[in-house]
């Protein structure tokens, strides 16, 4: 049986993630106090009526009950119950905006009488230990609901145990993705932005890719990156890592970073890896 524990920051998209998992055949339950998770998993396994994938949502909405989460995770290990942890995150600024848009109160604002900003700071403290244990971390800061569902599908719509790789492009002017495991800076390469007929195109187009990779330095850098990944990815798998986010950054996130993310993703897919792509800033001005 596959067990997935869903947690993370309030407002980061746990509900949308749960809905996506349910569409993929997971039996989903939400807002369970950690102390009853072991018993629920054992009961579910015993009473299984055709479901072999279980997703359990738990977070700070449980108040004091949530304080047991680390001890419960240790207990699951002692009982040889295998599980993975999915952690949804986003920047505080984006989370504050989402709360303002939805006109809802943060769970800790209700129980501890905190402002939204104070509540988010407190929530990060409460989640710090489980964040470190997470197998999958998704930063939803720049995700639409559709993009989050697509990303969830790219990770979990494969067979159990599949190592998931995501190639991300981004613009440094908008910040480095929080969930990146490896970051490659390609701002050292020729920039199509300064070529009139390429400025308004993106690295998804062949003419831009051809320009970026026209120089010997660009080809050498790409070859060295994929060579490094060919060597290191099996080591990540050997160490038990479930997901790797590889980020490529240029100034605006339109040309060079997109080209390198696309080329690297194709190389890894050709090698048989489960690869998804996300061009975070490609539509930003």
N, C-alpha and C positions, 0 to 999 in steps of 0.2 A: 504493500500500500504506500502511496505517495502522500506525504504530509507536508503542507506548506503553511507556515505561520506568517500572517500579514500584519505589519505594524508600521509605525512611522509617524511623521508630524501630522497634526490635525490640519486638514485643508490641503494635504499634498496629493490627494487623489486615491485614497484607499478604497473608497466606495466604487469608483470607476474601475479600479483594478480588480476588485472582487466581482463586479458584474462581468468583466471580460473573462475571468477565470471560470465563472459559472457557465458562460456560453461555451467554454472549452470542455465541459464535462466534470468540473470539480464540484463536489458537494461543499457549499460554502456556508459558514456560520460566522456571525460577527459579534463583536463586543462581549466576548466570553472572559470571565475572570480567570486569570492564569492558573489559579489553584485547581480548577476543575478540568483543565486541558488534558492531563494524563488519563483521567478516568473517561473523558469523552472520547479520546482516541481509541482506547481499549474497547469501549462499548461499541464504537463505530465499526471497528475491525471485526468484532464478534457478531454484530447485527447486520453486517454488510449485505445490502440488497441490490447489488449490481454496481455500486460505486467503488472505485479503487483509488480515487484521488480526493483528498480532503484539504480544504483551505480554511484556516481559522484566523479570524481577525481579533486582535487584542491590542489595546493602547491605553492612553491615560484617561479615557472616558471612564475607566473602571475605578478611578480615584485611588484610594489606599489599597484596594484589591490588586492593583497593577504592580505594587511594590514586590510582589512575590515572583515576578517574571523570570529573573535570573536563576533563582533556586529551582523553579519549575523546569527551565531548560536543562539544568544540570540533572534533574531527576529523570527527564526523558532519556538523556544519554545513558544513565545508569540502568535504565530499563531496556536499553537497546532499541529504543524507538527512534528510527531515523527520520529526520525532518530537515527542511531548509527554511531559511528566514528571508522574506521579501520586505525590504525597508523602503518606504516612499518618503522622499524628501523634497524640499524646495527652499529657496532663499526666504528669509524672514520678510523682506519687502513684498515679495510676491504673495506670501501667505497672508500678510496683513491686507493687501488689496483684495484677495479672494474673500476674506471675512467681511470686508466693507461692502463688496459687491453682493454677497449673499445675505448681509444683514443678520448674521448669526453670531452668537457669542462663543468664544473659545471654552472648551470644557473646564479648563483651570480658572477661567474668569468666573465661572459659576461657583466652583468649590472653594477657591482661595481668594476671590475678590481681587483679581489682578487685571491690569489693562491687557490688551491683546499682545503688545510688545513684551510686557513682563511675563505673560503666560507662555509665549514662545520660548523665551530664554529659559524659563523653568522647565518647560517640556523637553528641551534639548538635554538638560541635565538629567532628567529622569530616564531618557532614552539612550544615554551615552553608552551604557554597557551592551545593550542589545544591538545598537548600531555597529559596534565593533565585531559582533558575532554574525552579522548579516551575510548571507550568501549572495544575495542580489540587492543592489542599491540602485534605485532609479531616481534621478533628479528630474522632477516634473516642472521645474521653473518655467521652461519655455515650451512645454508640451500642451497641445490642445487635447481634448478628450479623445479625439480620433487617433492622434499620434501616440497617446499613452496606450490605447488598446492595441495598436499595431505593434508597439514595443513589447507589451505583455505577450502577444501572440508569438513574436519572434523568439522569445525566451522559452515559453512553456508549451508551445504547440508542437514541440519536438518530443521525441521519446525521452523517458526519464533518464537522467544522468548525462544528457547531452551538454557539452561545454559550449556556452553561447558567447560569441564575440560580436561586439558592436563597434563599427567604425564611425566616428563622429567628426564632422567638420565644424569649426567655430571661428568667430572673429575675436581677436584679442581685445578690441575696443569694447566688447560686451562681457569680457571676463572668461576665465577658464571654466569649463564644465566641472561642477563639484564632484561628479561621480566618475571622473576619468581616472583610470589606473595608469595609463601611459600617455604622455603628452609629447607630441613632436611639433616643433616650431618651424614652419616652412616660409617664414617671412624673409629668409635670406635669398629666396629665388626670384627670378624675373616676374614682375607684377603686370598681369594683363589689364589692370585698371587704367594704366597709362597709355593703352593702345585704343585709339578712338573706336574702332569697329569691334572691340572686345569688351570695352568698359561695362556695357549693360548686359553682357552675357554671363553665364556661370560655368563652373567647372563640370556641369552635367553635359555640356556641349563639346563635341569632338574638337572643334576649332580652338577652344580654350585649352583643352587638355594637350593638344599638339603644341601650342605656344609654350605652356608651362614646362613641358618635357622636351623642348627643343634643345635645351642646353645640356652639355655633358654633366655639369654639376647636378642638375635636377635628376637626371637618370641615375647618376651614381648614388645620390641621397635616397631615392626610392628603392634602389636595389639593396642598399645597406639596411634600410628599415625592414624590408620584407625578409632579408636574411636573418636579422635579429629576431623577428617574430617567428620565423621557421624554427629557430633554435629554442626560443624561450617559451612558446605556447605549450609544447609538450611538458615542460617543467612546471608550468602553472597547473596543468591537468594532473600531473603526478602529485602535486601538493594538495590536491582536492579542491582547487578553486572552480566555481561553477560558471562564472561570468567574467569577461574581461572587456573593459571599455577603452578603446584606443582612440585618442583624440588628436586631430591635426588642426593647427591654428595658423591663420594668416591675419592680415590686418582687419578686413571686413567680413571674412567668412564666405566670400562669393566665388573665388577663383582657385587659388593655389591649394587651399585646405580641402576644398571639395574634390579637386582633381586627385589629390593624394589619398583621400578617404575612399574614393571610387576605385582607384587602381589597387589599393591595398585590400579592399573588400573582395574584389574579383580574384586577386591572387589567393587569398585565404579560402574563398569558396571553391576555387579550383583544386585546392589541397584537401577539400572534404570537410572543412569546418562549417558549423552552423553560424552564418554571418548575417547581420542586419546593418543597415546604414541609417544615419540620421544627420541631416544638414541643418544644424540648429539656427544659423543666422542667414541662410541663403536668401530669405525674403525681406530682410531688413535693409533699410536705406543706408 
